[in-house]
């Protein structure tokens, strides 16, 4: 009976050690993201009244190269007007347009992009102070040689201005 307990205990210990070693190896070999943050303030062009109407954005763009692929995502943090909290009539639409670009001489061509419309809900339902954040999903591109970068912009379609989407670009573009 004692031998069975010892064997079971040894098996559990060996399994736990092997699991720890495997988890450590996986974590240690994972590439880390390179991130850059930039900011912009956006005014509601359809409103000229006495109340605050600007959104102040911080966008953190992140990219990494791993296993022959480029991965990118963005985190948008915002401070919005308190008067916009739970107001669904301020914006007709809002999204984050995330891109992966190949770094070349001259304009960098977009090789992959995706729109993330979940930003609109977050802007319309910030906390009681009008603040919040939104993180896009990750996009992935099979990379060749050379350098790539993450880029993107916020697109806001203000209700009542009649101009459709307006882009707010950010200067942060991490290169991998």
C-alpha positions as CSV (number, residue, x, y, z in Angstrom):
1,X,0.0,0.0,0.0
2,X,2.8,2.4,0.9
3,X,4.5,1.7,-2.5
4,X,1.2,2.7,-4.3
5,X,1.0,6.0,-2.4
6,X,4.6,6.8,-3.2
7,X,4.2,6.0,-6.9
8,X,1.0,8.1,-7.1
9,X,2.7,11.0,-5.3
10,X,5.7,10.8,-7.6
11,X,3.5,10.7,-10.7
12,X,1.6,13.8,-9.5
13,X,4.9,15.6,-8.7
14,X,6.4,14.7,-12.1
15,X,3.2,15.9,-13.9
16,X,3.2,19.2,-12.0
17,X,6.9,19.8,-12.7
18,X,6.5,18.9,-16.4
19,X,3.4,21.2,-16.6
20,X,5.4,24.0,-15.0
21,X,8.4,23.5,-17.4
22,X,6.1,23.5,-20.4
23,X,4.3,26.6,-19.4
24,X,7.6,28.4,-18.6
25,X,9.0,27.4,-22.0
26,X,6.0,28.6,-23.9
27,X,5.9,31.9,-22.0
28,X,9.6,32.5,-22.4
29,X,9.6,31.9,-26.2
30,X,6.6,34.1,-26.9
31,X,7.4,37.4,-28.7
32,X,6.4,40.6,-27.0
33,X,4.5,43.4,-28.5
34,X,6.1,46.7,-29.4
35,X,3.7,49.5,-28.6
36,X,3.5,53.3,-29.1
37,X,0.8,55.7,-27.8
38,X,-0.4,59.0,-29.3
39,X,-3.2,61.4,-28.5
40,X,-5.8,63.6,-30.2
41,X,-8.7,65.7,-29.2
42,X,-11.8,65.6,-31.4
43,X,-14.6,68.3,-31.5
44,X,-18.2,67.5,-32.4
45,X,-18.7,69.6,-35.5
46,X,-22.5,69.4,-35.3
47,X,-22.6,71.1,-31.9
48,X,-21.6,74.7,-31.1
49,X,-23.4,75.2,-27.8
50,X,-22.0,76.1,-24.4
51,X,-21.4,72.5,-23.1
52,X,-18.2,70.5,-23.5
53,X,-18.3,68.3,-26.6
54,X,-14.7,67.1,-27.2
55,X,-13.5,63.5,-27.0
56,X,-9.8,63.2,-25.8
57,X,-8.3,60.0,-27.2
58,X,-5.2,58.1,-26.3
59,X,-4.5,55.3,-28.8
60,X,-1.9,52.6,-28.0
61,X,-1.0,50.7,-31.2
62,X,0.9,47.4,-30.8
63,X,2.6,45.0,-33.2
64,X,4.7,41.9,-32.9
65,X,6.4,39.4,-35.2
66,X,6.0,35.8,-34.2
67,X,6.2,32.5,-36.1
68,X,6.3,34.2,-39.6
69,X,3.3,36.4,-38.8
70,X,2.7,40.0,-37.9
71,X,0.1,40.6,-35.2
72,X,-1.4,44.0,-34.4
73,X,-4.1,45.5,-32.1
74,X,-5.0,48.8,-30.6
75,X,-6.3,50.1,-27.3
76,X,-8.3,53.3,-27.4
77,X,-8.8,55.2,-24.1
78,X,-11.0,58.2,-24.0
79,X,-12.3,61.0,-21.9
80,X,-15.6,62.2,-23.2
81,X,-18.2,64.8,-22.3
82,X,-20.4,63.8,-19.3
83,X,-23.4,64.9,-21.3
84,X,-22.7,62.1,-23.9
85,X,-23.0,59.3,-21.4
86,X,-25.8,56.9,-22.5
87,X,-26.7,59.2,-25.4
88,X,-27.0,57.1,-28.6
89,X,-28.0,60.1,-30.8
90,X,-24.6,61.9,-30.8
91,X,-22.9,59.5,-33.2
92,X,-24.4,57.8,-36.2
93,X,-21.4,55.4,-36.2
94,X,-17.8,55.0,-34.8
95,X,-15.1,52.4,-35.4
96,X,-11.4,51.9,-35.2
97,X,-9.7,51.1,-38.5
98,X,-6.6,48.9,-37.7
99,X,-4.0,48.3,-40.3
100,X,-0.8,46.4,-40.8
101,X,1.6,48.1,-43.3
102,X,4.8,47.0,-44.9
103,X,7.6,49.5,-44.3
104,X,9.0,50.7,-47.6
105,X,10.6,53.9,-49.0
106,X,7.7,56.3,-49.7
107,X,4.1,55.6,-48.6
108,X,3.8,52.3,-46.7
109,X,1.3,50.0,-48.4
110,X,-1.5,48.5,-46.3
111,X,-1.3,44.7,-46.4
112,X,-4.1,43.9,-44.0
113,X,-6.8,45.8,-42.3
114,X,-10.0,45.4,-40.3
115,X,-12.7,47.8,-39.0
116,X,-13.8,47.4,-35.3
117,X,-17.3,49.0,-34.9
118,X,-17.4,48.1,-31.1
119,X,-15.9,51.5,-30.4
120,X,-19.2,53.2,-31.0
121,X,-20.9,51.3,-28.1
122,X,-18.0,52.2,-25.7
123,X,-18.1,55.9,-26.6
124,X,-21.9,56.0,-26.1
125,X,-21.7,54.1,-22.8
126,X,-18.6,55.4,-20.9
127,X,-18.6,55.5,-17.2
128,X,-20.5,58.3,-15.3
129,X,-17.7,60.7,-16.0
130,X,-17.8,60.0,-19.8
131,X,-14.5,58.0,-19.8
132,X,-13.7,54.5,-20.9
133,X,-11.6,52.3,-23.2
134,X,-11.9,49.9,-26.0
135,X,-9.5,47.2,-27.2
136,X,-9.7,45.9,-30.7
137,X,-9.3,42.3,-31.7
138,X,-6.0,41.2,-33.1
139,X,-5.3,41.1,-36.8
140,X,-2.7,38.7,-38.3
141,X,-0.7,38.8,-41.5
142,X,1.7,36.2,-43.0
143,X,4.9,38.3,-43.3
144,X,7.7,38.1,-45.7
145,X,11.1,39.7,-45.2
146,X,11.3,43.3,-44.3
147,X,9.8,45.5,-41.6
148,X,6.1,46.0,-40.8
149,X,4.1,48.4,-38.7
150,X,0.8,48.8,-37.0
151,X,-1.2,51.8,-37.9
152,X,-4.8,52.9,-37.6
153,X,-7.3,55.7,-37.0
154,X,-10.6,56.4,-35.4
155,X,-13.6,57.0,-37.7
156,X,-16.4,59.1,-36.2
157,X,-19.7,59.8,-38.0
158,X,-21.3,62.6,-36.0
159,X,-25.1,62.8,-36.0
160,X,-26.4,65.9,-37.7
161,X,-23.2,67.1,-39.5
162,X,-24.0,65.5,-42.9
163,X,-20.4,64.5,-43.6
164,X,-20.2,60.8,-42.9
165,X,-17.0,59.3,-41.4
166,X,-14.3,61.7,-40.4
167,X,-10.8,60.2,-39.7
168,X,-8.7,61.0,-36.6
169,X,-5.2,59.7,-37.3
170,X,-2.5,59.0,-34.7
171,X,1.2,59.4,-35.1
172,X,2.2,56.2,-33.2
173,X,3.2,53.3,-35.5
174,X,5.3,50.6,-33.8
175,X,7.6,48.8,-36.3
176,X,8.5,45.1,-36.1
